[in-house]
Amino acid sequence: MKKSIVLLAFLALAIISCKQKTKNEIKVAYQPETKNEIKYDFLQIFNSKELLDLNKKNAEPKEKYAFYKHLFLVTTFEDLKNSDKKDLIALKEYSDKTLIELSKIINYEYISIGNDQNMDSIPSYTGLLTRNQINTKLDSTFSSKKYNLSKVMHDAFVGPFDGGTNIESIKENIVTILRQFGMGASYVYTYVLVENNNVTNLGQVYDHLSKLEYNKLERYIKNVAINYIGMCERSGTEITKKGDNYLISFTAYQNEDAACCPSLSVSYVTKDFKNLIPNSVITKIFK
């Protein structure tokens, strides 16, 4: 019952937030570590067996949580590296550095803490457990010596729901990451540009535009649809390479649209994901 209530609350929040996203409100999927974070030695280890052999069960709570958070990252990294999914075969061509950066983006939502140092608070709005509860749960699990590492880390940090955050597809140099928990309202896409082992988090793509260009984009949309109120994450963004440029297409809302049914289609062309190609914005009302 508790799990159902939390999941329903999460989905309700997703429905509300989806209709009113602006550039200033869109949540960044991954940010670098803060300067105040302690640089523990184990953060340099990217092998789950070596980490587990360190046995941090008796560490103080904040160090232990940092350890388990890093183990979660390493587990995600190893899952990507060892993936045998045919549609993700491109992962085999990526360096460890690239896979680790992708893993950070995948995990970020479940481990972000900002300036909150309270071990009895939940590290993200999608989680079920506080940091201390995560520590206790994983201490107990690893004492048993019988477990599926990927599953126990997912259950501790993401929750025992069907779903989570995973790479959905890789098309040319664009990696599409999807966060979902079984219903459309929970869908959030993140797009990542991978070039020469350099990883750039594009977010929803349109929010990667410079502030000036994003404001310009919204003005162009309002010239066609005066009741425009914002883009929607749940339907995703289509990225099509056109020579040296990219055609970006997505849907957006007018003020009377239901959360499931945006009535605007918008497209533009960009070369660098930060600037619009002049006169390339097209907005259509399809209902």
Backbone hydrogen bonds, N-H to C=O, Kabsch-Sander energy under -0.5 kcal/mol:
donor,donor_aa,acceptor,acceptor_aa,energy
5,I,1,M,-2.3
6,V,2,K,-2.4
7,L,3,K,-2.4
8,L,4,S,-2.5
9,A,5,I,-2.3
10,F,6,V,-2.3
11,L,7,L,-2.3
12,A,8,L,-2.3
13,L,9,A,-2.1
14,A,10,F,-2.1
15,I,11,L,-2.2
16,I,12,A,-2.0
17,S,13,L,-2.5
18,C,14,A,-2.1
19,K,15,I,-0.8
19,K,16,I,-0.6
20,Q,17,S,-1.0
21,K,18,C,-0.6
21,K,231,M,-0.8
25,E,22,T,-1.2
26,I,22,T,-1.8
37,E,34,T,-1.4
40,Y,38,I,-1.3
43,L,40,Y,-1.4
44,Q,41,D,-1.8
45,I,42,F,-1.8
46,F,44,Q,-0.5
51,L,47,N,-2.0
52,L,48,S,-2.7
53,D,49,K,-1.9
54,L,50,E,-0.6
54,L,51,L,-1.4
55,N,51,L,-0.5
55,N,52,L,-1.0
59,A,56,K,-1.7
64,K,60,E,-2.6
65,Y,61,P,-2.6
66,A,62,K,-2.2
67,F,63,E,-2.3
68,Y,64,K,-2.7
69,K,65,Y,-2.7
70,H,66,A,-2.0
71,L,67,F,-2.4
72,F,68,Y,-2.2
73,L,69,K,-1.7
74,V,70,H,-2.7
75,T,71,L,-2.6
76,T,72,F,-2.1
77,F,73,L,-2.6
78,E,74,V,-2.7
79,D,75,T,-2.2
80,L,76,T,-2.2
81,K,77,F,-2.5
82,N,78,E,-2.1
83,S,80,L,-1.1
88,L,85,K,-1.5
89,I,86,K,-1.2
91,L,88,L,-2.1
92,K,89,I,-1.7
93,E,90,A,-1.6
94,Y,91,L,-1.2
99,L,95,S,-2.3
100,I,96,D,-2.5
101,E,97,K,-2.0
102,L,98,T,-2.3
103,S,99,L,-2.1
104,K,100,I,-2.0
105,I,101,E,-1.6
106,I,102,L,-2.3
107,N,103,S,-2.3
108,Y,104,K,-1.6
110,Y,107,N,-1.9
111,I,107,N,-0.7
111,I,108,Y,-1.4
112,S,108,Y,-1.4
116,D,113,I,-2.3
117,Q,115,N,-0.6
119,M,117,Q,-0.6
121,S,118,N,-1.5
127,G,124,S,-1.4
131,R,121,S,-1.3
132,N,119,M,-2.4
134,I,130,T,-2.4
135,N,131,R,-2.4
136,T,132,N,-2.5
137,K,133,Q,-2.7
138,L,134,I,-2.5
139,D,135,N,-2.6
140,S,136,T,-2.2
141,T,137,K,-2.1
142,F,138,L,-2.7
143,S,139,D,-1.0
144,S,140,S,-0.8
144,S,141,T,-1.1
145,K,141,T,-0.6
147,Y,145,K,-0.5
149,L,147,Y,-0.7
152,V,148,N,-2.6
153,M,149,L,-2.2
154,H,150,S,-2.0
155,D,151,K,-2.8
156,A,152,V,-1.9
157,F,153,M,-2.2
158,V,154,H,-2.7
159,G,154,H,-1.6
161,F,159,G,-0.9
163,G,161,F,-0.6
164,G,180,Q,-2.8
166,N,178,L,-2.2
168,E,166,N,-0.5
168,E,176,T,-2.8
169,S,176,T,-1.4
170,I,87,D,-0.5
171,K,174,I,-2.6
172,E,170,I,-0.5
174,I,171,K,-2.2
175,V,173,N,-0.5
175,V,192,V,-3.0
176,T,169,S,-2.8
176,T,174,I,-0.5
177,I,175,V,-0.6
177,I,190,T,-3.3
178,L,166,N,-2.9
179,R,188,V,-2.6
180,Q,164,G,-2.5
180,Q,178,L,-0.6
186,S,183,M,-1.9
187,Y,184,G,-1.7
188,V,179,R,-1.9
189,Y,233,E,-0.5
190,T,177,I,-2.7
191,Y,203,G,-2.4
192,V,175,V,-2.6
193,L,200,T,-2.8
194,V,173,N,-2.7
194,V,192,V,-0.5
195,E,193,L,-0.6
195,E,198,N,-2.3
198,N,195,E,-2.3
200,T,193,L,-2.5
200,T,198,N,-0.5
202,L,191,Y,-2.7
202,L,200,T,-0.7
203,G,191,Y,-0.6
205,V,202,L,-2.6
206,Y,204,Q,-1.4
208,H,205,V,-1.5
209,L,206,Y,-1.1
210,S,274,K,-2.3
214,Y,210,S,-2.9
215,N,211,K,-2.3
216,K,212,L,-1.8
217,L,213,E,-2.5
218,E,214,Y,-2.2
219,R,215,N,-1.9
220,Y,216,K,-2.2
221,I,217,L,-2.1
222,K,218,E,-2.3
223,N,219,R,-1.4
224,V,220,Y,-0.7
224,V,221,I,-1.2
225,A,221,I,-3.0
226,I,224,V,-0.5
228,Y,225,A,-1.9
229,I,253,Y,-2.5
230,G,253,Y,-0.9
231,M,21,K,-0.9
232,C,251,T,-1.4
236,G,233,E,-1.7
238,E,249,S,-3.1
239,I,237,T,-0.5
240,T,238,E,-0.5
240,T,247,L,-2.4
242,K,245,N,-3.1
245,N,242,K,-2.3
246,Y,270,T,-3.1
247,L,240,T,-3.4
248,I,246,Y,-0.6
248,I,268,Y,-3.2
249,S,238,E,-2.3
250,F,266,V,-2.5
251,T,236,G,-0.5
252,A,264,L,-1.9
253,Y,230,G,-3.2
255,N,227,N,-1.6
257,D,254,Q,-2.0
261,C,258,A,-1.5
264,L,252,A,-2.0
265,S,284,K,-2.6
266,V,250,F,-3.0
267,S,282,I,-2.1
268,Y,248,I,-2.1
270,T,246,Y,-2.4
271,K,275,N,-0.6
277,I,269,V,-3.3
280,S,277,I,-1.5
282,I,267,S,-2.7
284,K,265,S,-2.7
286,F,263,S,-2.2
286,F,284,K,-0.6
